[in-house]
Amino acid sequence: MVEQAIEGRSWFGPAAEAVVAIVRQVPEDRLDAPTPCSDWDVRTAVNHVVFWNGRAADAAAKTPPSGPDEDHDFTAEPGWADRFAEQAAATARAWQDPDAWTGTTSLTGTEPGMPAAVIGTMMIVECVLHGWDIATALGIEPRFDPRLVEYSYEGLSSIAEMGRQYGAFGPEVAVPEDAPLLDRLVGLSGRDPYWKP
């Protein structure tokens, strides 16, 4: 867990920057486009990313959740992408604090929470997976550092079954072992890496 936390501190920033770069490319007229993520459109995926990224900042500080409710439409606000970029940078800075990775914390305020290192890793994986969802929906080639993908794959491998129990991930999609690691990460999360709009 300690090793996971040390490495996670290195990858939270790049993961946040990667998803911000993708979100900044979302055109207003494509917000209703379908995504590979079950029944979500791009708007739903973006709102999910923005909402939980904000909650992750509170989780890093181990403070009660703040901000709008989960059904809030961030994309309806002018300049939403710029505000998300600022928020994501602040959240990444919060997770640079070694204390953020210790003890337990919660994204929802529910006690007793979960190990902070698990939540930190989960939020990094979220950036990569939902970044991929949005990019794929829009026909954009996502640019993830291969080492970030490797960290995310290892992290997801440790929580995938727990996530399936809570409905966070669908059944694993079989992907050839020699496929790119990003494809295998996507398949492990229950998505089809070969999905097309």
KETOR-511174 format. One record per residue: residue in one letter; x, y, z of N, C-alpha, C in turn. Coordinates in steps of 0.05 Angstrom, whole numbers, plus 5000, padded with zeros to 4 digits. Layout:
! residues N
AXYZXYZXYZ...
END
This chain:
! residues 197
M501749765000500050005000501750255000V504050245015505850475016506950534988E507850314975508950344948506850464929Q504350364931502150464915501750764919A501950854944501551134951503751304939I506251214942508451374931508251404901E507551184887507251194858504851354851G502651324866500251474861500651774862R502251864880502852154882504152254857S505652074843506952154818505052164795W502852014796501151984773498452134775F497852244798495252384800495252634781G497452784782497653014765497452954735P499152774725498952704697496252594688A494952434706492252334700490252564698A490352754716488552984715489053144690E491553194684492253354660491253214635A491452944634490552804610487552824606V486052794627483052804624482253094619V483553294630482953574624483453624594A485653524584486253574555484053464537I482953234545480753104530478153274533V477553334558475053484563475053754549R477353884547477454144534476754124504Q476853884493476253844464473353774459V471753774480468853694477467353934465P466253904441464754124429461854124440E460654354442458054374454455954204439D456354174413454354024397454853724398R456753634414457153344416456653244444L455553404462455153324489453053094491D451353074471449352864472450252614457A452752604448453752374434453952134453P453451884443453751654460456651594466T457151454488459851374497459851074500P462250954503462450664508461550594536C461050784553460450734581457450694585S456550454583453750364585451850564571D449950684585447950854572448651144574W451051214580451851494584452351634558D451551894556452552054534454952214544V456052384527458552524534457952714558R455652844557454953024579455052874606T453852644607453752484632456552414641A458152324622460952244628462552484639V462252714626463652954635462753034663N460153044667459053124693460052924715H460152674708461152474727464052534735V465752594715468552654720468852904737V467453114730467653364744466753334773F464453194777463353164804465253004822W466152774813467752604830470652714833N471552864814474152994817474053204840G471753344841471453534863471253394890R469753174891469553014915472352904924A473952844904476652734910478352934925A477953194920479553394934478753384964D476153364969475253344997476353085010A476352864995477352615005480252635012A481852774996484652805002485152955028A483453155033483653315057482253175081K480852955075479252815095477253005109T475853155092473753335101471153245088P468853325100466253245089465953345060P464453195044464053275016462753555014S463553704994462453974990461753994960G460354214954459654264926456954164918P456254184893453554104883453053804886D450553734884449753454884450553314858E450353044858451252894835449652944810D447153044813445553084789445953364777H447853514787448453784777449653764749D448753944731449753954703451954174701F454354094705456554284703456854404675T456154244655456554334627454554554619A452554604636450654824630451755094638E454055094652455255344662457355454642P457255714636459355824618462155784629G464055714612466755674621467255424638W465455224635465654994652468254834649A469254824624471754674619474154804633D474255074632476455214646476255174676R473855184687473455144715474254864723F473654664706474454394712477454364712A478754504693481754494692482954594718E481754814729482754924754482254734777Q479854624777479154434798480854194798A481354074774482953834771485853884781A486854124775489554184784489654204814A487654324826487554354855487254074868T485653904856485253634867487953474865A489353504843491853364840493853464861R493853724866495653834887494953724914A492353694919491553584945492553304949W492653144928493552874930496652854929Q498053084926500953084928501853064957D500053134975500653125004500852835013P503152755024503352475032501152385052D500152575068498052505087495452425074A495052525049492552455035492352155030W494652025029494751735022494751555047T494551675070494651515095491951495108G491551285124489051245138486751185120T484451275128482051225112480751485105T479151485084477651715076475151625060S473551825051471151755037470451965016L469451874994468552054973465652144978T464252004995461452065000460952165028G462852155045462452235073461552005091T461151765079460251535094462551415110E462051365135464051245153463750935151P465950785155468550875162470250945137G469150935114470751005090472450765080M474450825064476150625053479050715056P480950535053483750625054484250855034A485451065043485851295026487451225001A489351045003490950964979489250834958V487150684966485350564947483750774933I482750974948481151184936482851354917G485351414925487151564908487651424882T488151164884488651004859486150994842M483850954855481350944841480751194825M481451424836480951674822482851714799I485251614801487151614778486051444756V485051204763483951024743481451154730E479851294746477451434736478251634714C480351784718481251974698481951834672V483351614674484151474649481751344636L480151204651477851064638475751254627H475051464642473051644632474151834611G476751884613478052034592477951874566W478351614568478151434545475251434534D473351414552470551414544469851654527I470651894537469952144524471452164497A474052104498475652124474474651934452T473951684460472951494441470251584429A468551694446465951794436466352004415L468452164418468852394400470852334377G471952084377473852024356476552144360I477252204386479752334393481652114402E484252134394486251944403487152024431P486551874452487451964479490451934482R491652124496494552124500495152074529F495551824536496351754563499151654563D500751744583503451644586503251334590P504751174576504550884579504950794608R506550944623507050864651504550924668L503051134661500551184674498550964669V498450864644496650644637497550394653E500050354656501050124671500250144700Y500550374712499750414740496750374743S495250474724492250454724491450164722Y492750014704492049734701492649574727E494949624739495549494764493549574786G492849824786490949924806488249804803L487249804777484649694772484549394778S486749254772486748964777486248904806S487149084824486849034853484049114863I482449264848479849344858477549274839A478149144817476049094797473748924808E474448704822472248534832470548674853M471848834870470348984890468549184875G469549314854467949504839465649374825R465949124816463748984803461548924823Q462248864848460248814869458549054874Y459749294871458249544876457049664850G457349524828456249614803457849834789A460349874798461950084785463049994759F463449724755464549614731462749384721G462549354695461149124684462848884683P461848654673463448414670465848474652E468048344658470448384642469948304613V470948474595470848414566473448284559A473348044547475747904540477348054518V479848094523481648234505484148064502P485248024478487647864475489947954493E491447774503493647834521495748004508D495947994481497948144467496848414458A494448484466493248744458494648964474P494549214464495649434479494549444507L496249534526495349524554492949704559L492649924544490250094547487749934540D487849774519485649604511484949404533R487049294545486549094567485449234591L486349474597485249634619482249684615V481549764591478749824584477149564586G478149344576476649094578476249004607L478349044623478148964651475949124666S475449364656473449534669470649464660G470449284640467749204630466949354605R468849494593468249644568469449484544D468249544521469349424496471349614484P473949544484475949724473475649784443Y473949614430473649654401470949784394W469649904415467150044411467350274392K465350304375465250534357462550674360P462550934356459951084359457950984339
END
